Amino acid sequence: MKRMIFFSAVLGIGAVSACGGGGGSSAQPIAIDFAPLGIPNTDQEHVSYKVTDKLIVTYSDGSKKEFPLSYEVLLQSGDQMGSYKWGQLLDVNAQPMSNIAYTKGEISWNPDANSLIKTSDGKYFIITHFEEPPGMLYASELDPNTLKVKSITPIDFSSVGGTIINCAGSQTPWNTHLGGEEDYDLNSIYSVSAGGKNPAYVQCTKDSNGYFTGNDVNGKSNYFCGYVGGVQRYLKDLNIDPSNGYLGDKFNLYNYGYIVEVAYTNGKWDVAKHYITGKYTPEMAVVMPDRKTLYMSDDGDYKGLYKLVLNQPQNGFNKNWCGTLYAAKVKQLSDQNGGTFDVSWIELGKACDSEVKAIIDKKPLLTDIFDVEDPSACPTDQGFKLITEDRINECLRLKVGQYRSSKFASDDEVKKAAAFLETRKYAAYLGASIEFRKGEGLAYDPDNNVLYYAITEIGGSMADGKGDINLPNNMCGAVYRLVLDQNYNAYKMEGIVIGKPINRDPNDPDYQKYGQKWACHPDYVANPDNLKYIGYNTLLIGEDTSYHINNMVWAYNVKTGKLTRIAWVPTGAEVTGVFAHGLVGNNYTMTLNIQHPFVDTFRNADGNPVNSTYNDQNKDKRKGILGIIKGIPAGLLKLTH
C-alpha cells in the first residue's frame, strides 16, 4: 500500500438464518451475488462513498432471496472515548506524540487492516492498524446487541520496541491478529557508508533538540530519515548515531520490518514480533489450515514472496515461533494475461524467534553480515555478487570463514543473521526471484485450495527485460492464483484478474468515453490491493489506485470470472482492511476500510490530475471513519481466516 490515510466500514450482518430462505426449510444457500453498482460519474458520487444495497442468495431448491444492506458510521479519527482518541499516536510512555516526521499530526487518518476478535470472556473487539511511522493499533470493543463501539484501547508495543507502518493483516485460526510492519525505508543499505563504498548511504539531519527532521544533509525530504525520526520520537532515544549504522540506546533498525501478532490474554492485550518471518517490507501474512505454513508478501519494487513453515502447528498465542523460511523462485511459462509461472522455493534458514532476537541484541551492522563494495565496480572475481533489491544495485559478499565479524560466534550465526535480518538481500544472493512489483494482499481459498495474491502494478522489476519475470507493462495490475499441493506448498502461479489501461488514442472508443477521468478502465480492477475470500467462490478485491477517480471494491467469482463492482469510496481514498468477519452476538460482521479520502491526486488517461478541486473543497472531511453495513444473514458466510 502507499504511504498514506483512512476511513473504515464494517459489514454488519443481521441475525437471519441462512437456511430456510428458499422454498423449503431444508434449502441451503449455494451461491451469493452482490447487486452491481454503476460507475460513479457525478460530482456528488465522486465525493461520496457507496455500497451496494442488496445481496442476492440462491438456494439449493432454485429459489432466491434478497437481503437489503445499509450503512452506519461508528467512529471517526479523533473521536474520544474514555481517555483515548481513536487514531491518536502515543509514545513508549503512552503519551500523545506531535511533530512527527511524515505524519499529518498526532491523530492518524490511516486505519488499515482489521481483525475481529472474540475473547474467552465473551467480549468482541475490532483490531485496527494505523499505517504510520511509528505504527499504532487500536482495539475497539463492540456491543454485541447494538454493534455500537463501547470503548477504544491503544495496544501497547513498548515491550518489543514499538512498531511501524502497520499495513495489511489477517486473523489466525487460533484467534489472534497478524499484521505486517510494511517498513519501506529502514533498509540497512541506507545506514552504513561502508568506508565510502556504499553510494546508497544517507546522512540524516537533526534539529536543535536532537530529533531527526526527516531531511538529509542536503535539506531534501527523505523517507529513511523520516522513519528513523518517527521511531526515535516514539522511543525518546536521542543517541541514534548516523556514523554507526544509526544504532541508538534503544533504536535498532533491525527491530522493524516483521510480522507482529496481537492476542487477548488474561484480560489484556499482548504482542509479539515474529522475527523468523524475516525483515523486508511485509504487507501481510496469512496462515494455512495446517496452522504451520504461512505466506508473506513484500511491497515495493524488486521484492520477494516468502513462505514460512513452522516446526509445529500452532494452537494458541506463542511468542517464540520456530521454523524454516523460504523465498520464491519462479520460472516463467507465459507472458499472457499477467503471466504463468512454475514456483519453487529456496531455503533461507532455520531459527526460532528468540535466536533472531538475540542476534538483533548484539547490534550488528550490515557490514558485519556482508562485505559491501561499490556496485558500479563490483569485484565478482573476489566472491562478491551483484544483486538488485528494493530498486538498489548492491555488491555484497557474505562474511563467513576468514571474513567473519567478531560480532558472530560461527558461520551458522552469520547465515541466520543474513536469512532473518537481511532476508531480501540474502534471498537475491542465493538466487531467489526478487523481482515482484508491489506484492500486496493474500487470501486463502479453502474451497479450491489456492492462494490469491495481488500485484498492484505490473511494471518496474516485473517488466525490465531481465531475470526471471518479464511481462508486458500493465499499470493497472493483476490478481494471481497460487496453486497449492496437499501440504499447502505453492507450485504454480497464474494471472486471473487483469486491469485494463485506457489507450491514449483519441479515436479509441474507451478513451472517448472514459479517458478524461479514468486512466484504467472503470469496468476492470485498477491496482488491486486487499483481498478476502468469503466462500461461494467469491473473492473480494479492494483497490489502491490513482488510476480510478474513485477506488472500488469488487466481488470476483473465481469459477465464472464474473467481476461485480460492489462499493466505491470518496475520491482521494484507498480501500483497505477487507479482512475481519464473524459473529458479534447474533450479528455477523465484516470489515471494509477506506483510507485517506480527499488526499490522493488521481490521474486520467493522459496522465493529468482530475480531482484536485474535490480534494481542496473537502479538506475538513479527511477523517478516518469506522462504520458497519447491516443486513447479510448470520450463518451465510463461514469464517475462513
N, C-alpha and C positions, 0 to 999 in steps of 0.2 A: 504494500500500500504506500501511497505517497505520504510525505511528511506533512500532516495536515491538522480537520475539525468536526462537529457532530450534530447528530440527532437520532434518537433511538426509538424504534417501535417494537412492542412485544405483541405477538399474536396471542390473544386470549381466546380459548376455545370452550364454548359453552358445554354444560353437562347434559348433552343429548346422546342417547345410546347410538353407537354405530350400527347396531343390529336393529332389525325391525323397521327400518326406514323404507323398505321396499314393499312389495306386495304381500309379504307374509312375515311372521315373526322370526322365521329361520333364515331369512335372506341376509346374506353377508355382503359387505362392501368389497367390490373387486376393482374399482377404478375411481380416480378423482380427476376433476378438471376445474381449474380456476376460470371464471369468466374473464375473457380478454379485455384489456384496456386499449383504447386507441392511442395514437401518438399525440403527446402534448403539443399544441400549436399556438394557443392564445397567450397573451401576456399573463393573464391570471393563472393559467395552467403552468407556465414556466416558473412562476414564483411560489407554487404550492406543492404539497405532497398529495398523493392519491394512491389508494389501494383498491383493488378490485372489490366489488360489492357483494360477490357471492361465490360460493364453492358448490360445484355440482358433483354429487356422489352417485355412482352407478352400482347397483346391487346384483347379486347372483341370479335373481329372478328376472333380470332385464329392466327393472324399474329404475327411476332416477329420482333424486330428491335434491332440492336446492337449499343451501344454508346461507342466510344473509350475513354479511360481515360488516362490522362497524369499528370505528377507531376512537380511542380515548387517551388523552395525554395524562401521564402520571407525574413526571418530573422534568425540570429544565436545569441546565447548567447553572450553578449558583444558588439553587433553591436550598434553603436552610431547614434542616430537621434536627432538633436537638442541638448538639454542639458543633455540627458539621454542615458545610455547604457541599452539595453534590458536585464533584469535579474539582474541588479545591486541592491544590498541590501542597503537600506537607513535607517538612524536612525530617531528618532522622530522629528529632525530638518531638515529632508530631505537631510542629508549629508551622503556621502558614508561610509559604515562600512567595517572594516577589522579585522583580527584576531578574528574571531567569533568561539566560540567553536562549533564543529560538523558541520562546513561548510568547503568547499574547498577554500574559498576566497570570495572576495566581489562580484563576478559575479556568479550567480546561474546557474547550468546546469539542474535544476529540475523543469521546467514548468510542470504543471499537468492539471487541469480542464480548460475548456474554456466555455464561453458563447458568443453568437453573438447578440449584442445589436444594434438595430436601434433606434436612438434618435428622439425626436419630431422635431428637426431642420434638419432632413434628413441625419444625419451622421451615419456611420457604424463602430462599434468597435468590436474587439475580446478581451474579458477579459480573462486573463491567470493567473492562480495561479503559484507561485513558492514555492515549498514544502520545506521550510527551517524554522529553529528556529533562529531569528524571521521570520515570514512569509512576503510575498511580492506579490502584484498583480500589473499587468501592463495592460493598455488599449492600444491596437494597432489600430489606425484608418486606415480603408481601403478605397482606391479609388474605387468607385462603377463601374467605367468603365474599369479599368485595373486590379483590385484586388491586386494592389501593396500597401504596407504599406506606409502611408503618414507621420505618426508621432507616437511616443510612449509616454505614460504618466504614471508615477507611481501613484497608488491610495493611498491616504493618510488615514491611520488608526489611526493617533495620537489622534483623538477625542475619541477613545474607548480604548486607551492604547496599541495600536498595535495589531498584530495578530500573529499566529504561525502555522507552519506545515499545510499550506493550501493545502489540498489534492483534493478529488473529488468535483464536484459541479453540478449544474443544473440551468436551466433558468426557471423563474416563468412565469405563464400565464399573469402576469401584466408587463412583460418585464424588470425584474431585474435579477441579478445574486445571487444565493445562493451558499455558499462554506462552506466546513467542516474544522474546526480547529482540525485536526487529532492529538490532543495533547496526544501522547502516555504516557508521563512521568511526567507531572505536576500533579501527583496523590498526594493528601494530605496525604496519608499513609506514604509517604517518608519524610514529612515535620515536623512532631512532634514526639518527643520521648515518650510522654505521661508518663513522670516520669520514663522512662526506661522500660515501659511495652510494647513498640511497637518495635519488632525486625526489622521491615522494615525501620525504620528511617535511613536517610542518612545524614551524615555530609560532606558538600562540602568545598573545599579549595578555597582560594582567592590568587591572585598574589599580588605583592607589590603595585599595583595601586588600589587594592580593587575590582578587577573583578574576578568573579568565573572562574576557569580554566577548568572546565569540568571533574575534578577528585575529588574523595572522599578523606577523610583524610588518607586513606591507599595508595594513589597515583594511584588508579585504575580509568580508564575511566568510567564515569557514565552518562547515558543519562539524568537523572533528573538534575544533576549538569550542564550538557551542555545546557539543555533547559533553566534553570534559568539564566545561563551566557549569552546566546544569547539574551534573552529578556532584561536582565539587560543592555547590551550594546546598545540595541535599545533605552531604556528609559533613559540611563545615570543615573541610580539610584545606588549610591554607599553605600546606607544604608540598604541593604537587610540583615536581621538578621536570621541566621540559628537557633538561640536559641529561636526564637519567630515565628515559623511557616513560616520562610522565607518571612515575611512581610517586605516591604520597604516603602520609601516615596511614590513611585509610583507603585511598583511591588506588586501584589497580585495574587497568583496562581489561585484563584477563578475567575479571569478575563479571563481565556483562556480555550478552550475546548467546544465551542458552534458553532452554525450555524451563519455565517455572511451574510449580504445582501449588495449588491452594486447597486446603482442606479445613473442614469444620470439625474440631476435635475437642472434647471435654468443655463444650460451651463457648469456644472461641476459635478464631481463625488462626491457622498455622500455615507456614510456607516452606518451600524447598526449592533450591536450584539444582537441576539435574545436569551436572557438568558433562556426563557421558553422552548427552545428546550432541555435544560438540559446539564450538564457538564459530559462528558465521553471522548471517543476517536472518535468523529463523522467523519466518512468517507464522508458522504454527506447527504443531504435531498432532497426529491422530493415531489412536490405539486400535489395533486389530482385535477381533473377537478372541484370539488366543491369549489376550491380556499380556503379551510379552513382545509383540512386534509393533514397532512404531515407524511411521514415515514423517519426515520433516522437510518442508520446502524452504528455499533460500531466495530472498527477494533482492532484485537488482540485476546488473549486467555481469556476465561471466561468473555465474553462480552454479551451485550444485544441487543435487537431490540426494537425500540421505535416508538410510534405514538403520534403525537400532533394534537389535534382538537381545532382550533381557535374558539373564540366566534362568530366571524363574517367572512364571505367571504372577501377576500382582493381584491381590485381593483386597488391598486397602492402602491407605496413605503410608508411604515408605520413603524416608528422606535419603536413603542410600541405595540407589539402584546399582546393579552390576550387569554388564553386558558387553556386546560387541557392536562397534559402529562401522557402517559401510557407506561408500559413496557409489553413485550410479555410473556405469559405463554403458554408453548406447552405441548401437550400430544402425545407421540409417538405412532403411529399405526403400523408402519412397519420400519424395518431397511434395506430394499432392495432398490437398486438404489438410494442411497442418503437419503432414509427415507421418510416417510409420517407422517404428524402431524396435529392434530387439534390445532387451535390457539385461545387463549382468551387473554384478556387484563386486567392488574391490574392498577388501577388508582394510580398515584403517588402524584399528586397535581394540584391545580389550582392557576394561578397567572398571572400577567402582567409583561412584561419586566422591567418596571420601579420599580415594587415592588422588584424583584430579585436584580436589580442593587442597590437599597437602602440597601438590606441586605449585598451585597458584600462590600459596602462602610463602613459598620460597622466593617470590617476587622475581621470576626470571624475565628477561627481556627477549624480544625476537632474536637478538644476536646471541643469546645463549642457546637457542634451539636451532637456528640456521646461521651459517655464514652468509653475508649479503654483499653482493657486488653490483656495480652499475649495469643495468640490463642492456645498455647500448653497446657494451663490450663484454658480454658475459663469457668468462673463460670455461667453456664446457669441457675442454680438454683436462681441466683440473677437478672434474667431478661436479661442477655446477650444472644446474638445469635452469633453462629459461621457461618460465610459466607466465600465464596471464590469469589473474583472478581479480574480481571487483574492478574491472576495467584498467588494471595496473599491470604493466610488464615488470616482472621481478626475476632476479638472478639469485638463486638460492642453492645452498649445499647443506644437507643435514649434518649437524655437528655430533657425529658419533666417532668412536675409535680415538684416533690421535687428536681429533678436533674437539672432543667433548669438553664442555664448560664445567668448571668446578661446582656450578650450581646443582649438577646432577651426579648421582651415585653410580649410574650404569647407563649403557646404551639403551636398555629397555625403558628406562625412565625418560630419556630423551625422546624416544619414539612415542611414548604415552603423551608427553607434552605436545609433540607435533600433531598427534591424532586428535587431541581433545581441546587444545588451546589454539592451534593453528590449523583447524580442520580443513578449511577450503584450500589453503596453500599446500598442505600435505596431500590432500586428495589429488590436486593437479600434479604435484610432484610424482605421485605414484601412477599417474596416467588416467585418472577418472575424467569424466566429461564435465568439466567446469565451464559449460557453455550455455547453461539455461538462462533465459532472459525473463526476469521478473516472475519467478515462480511464486504463486500466491496460495489460494485456497486448496484444501484437500478434503475429500469426503468419501467415506467408505459406503459401498452399496452391498448389503448382505444378501439381497435377492439374487444378484448376479455375480457376486464375489469379485468385484472390481473396485478400484480406487480412482476417483476423479481428481484431476489436477488442473488448476487454472494457470495459464501462461498469459499474463496481461498483454504482452506485446511480442509479436514475432519480428525480431529485428536485432540489431547490435550483434551480440555474440552468437545468436542463432542464425544469422544471415550474413556472416562476414566472409564466407567462402573458404574458411579454414576449419580444421579439426573434425570432430565427429558429427556436428549438426550443421547442415547447410540447407536452409529453406528460403523460399521467396519471402520478401518483406511483407508483413501484414500488420500495420499499426493498430488494427482493431483487436488482435489477439485471438485466442482459441482456448477451448476446454479439451483436455485429453483424458483418455481412458487408459489406466494401467491394469492389465490383465494379471490376476494373481493365481498361483497354484494352491494346492490344498494346505500348504504351510504359510500362506499369505506372503509368498515371495513374488514380487513383480517381475515378469519376464517379457512383457510386450507393452508398447506404448503407441497410441494412435489418436489422431485428432478426431473429435466428434462434433463439436460446436464451433463454427468458424465465423469470425467477424467479417464484414464486407465494407472495405473502404469505398467511398464515393469517388468515381472518376472525375477529374477536374475538367474534362472535356465539356465545354458549354453546350454541345449538341447531344450529350448523353441525357436521356430522359430522367434518370435518377438525379443528376446534377441539377437539372432544371426544376425538379420538384422539391429537392431537399438540400441542395448544395449551399444555400445561403445560411442555414442554421446548423447543419449536420456535416461532420467530416466522415463519420461511419454511418452506414445506412441504419435508420431507426427501427427497421424491422428485423435487425440482426443484433447480436451482442456486440458490445464495444468494451474492450479492456476488462474481461471477466476477472473477478477477484474472489469474493466469498462464495463458498459452495456449501450446500447441505442437501443430503439425500433424505427424503421424508417418507419413503415407501411408495408403493403403487407405481413403480418405475418413474418416479418424479424427482428430478434434481432441481433445486433452487439455485439460481445464479445471480449474484449481485455484482454490479459494475463499479469500477473505479476508473472513470474515463474523463478526459477533456474533449472527447470527440462526439459525445451526445450532449446536447444542451441541457438535458435532464438525465441524470443517471437512473438506471432502471433495474427492476428485479424481474427475472424470467422464471417460468416453470418449463422445464425441458423434459419431455417424455423420452427416456433413454431407449425405448423399444421402437417407437414410431417415428422419432425425430421431430415431433411437433414442438414448436417453440412458442410459448404464450407470454406476452407481456402482462404482468400482474401488479406492478407498482412502479411509481416513479417518485423522485424526491426533488426538492427545490433546486433550481439551477445553482451551480457553485458547490453542490454537495456530492458526497460519495456514499455509496451503500456499503455498510459493514455489518458484522455481527449476525449473520444468518445461521445461527447455531443452536441456541438453547430452546429445548421444548420438553414438555412433560406436564403431569398433573399438578395443579396447585389447588388443594382441596378437591372439589368436583369439577374444576375448570382446567381445561387443557391450555397451555400457553406455549407460544413460540416467539422468540425474539427476532426482531428485524431492525437493525440500526442504520442511521443515516448521519454521516459526518459532514461537518463544515458547510452548512448552507450559506450561499451568497459569498463565497470566498474564492473558489477556483475560477479562473478565466477559461471559458470554453471556446473552441475554435470551429470554424466551418470548413467546408471542403477546400477553400482557397488558403486556409491557414490563418484567417483573420479572426480576431475576437468577436464574439456575438452576444456576450451577456454582461459586459462591464457596467452598463446602465442599471440593470437589475441589481447587481451587487452593491452599487453605490446607493441605490434607493432603499436597500433593506439591511443596512449595516446594523440596525438595532435588533435584527432577527437572527443573529448568528449563534444563539444559544443552542446547546445540545438539548434534545427532547427525548424523554423515555415515555413510550406510550404502549397501549395494547389494542390489538384488533380482536374483537369478540365475535364468536359465532361458529367456529369449527367444532363439530361434535366430539365430545370426550370419547376415547376408545377408538377413534378412527385411525389416528397416527400412532404407530408403535415407536417407542423410544429406541433410537439407534445412535449410539454415541459417536 
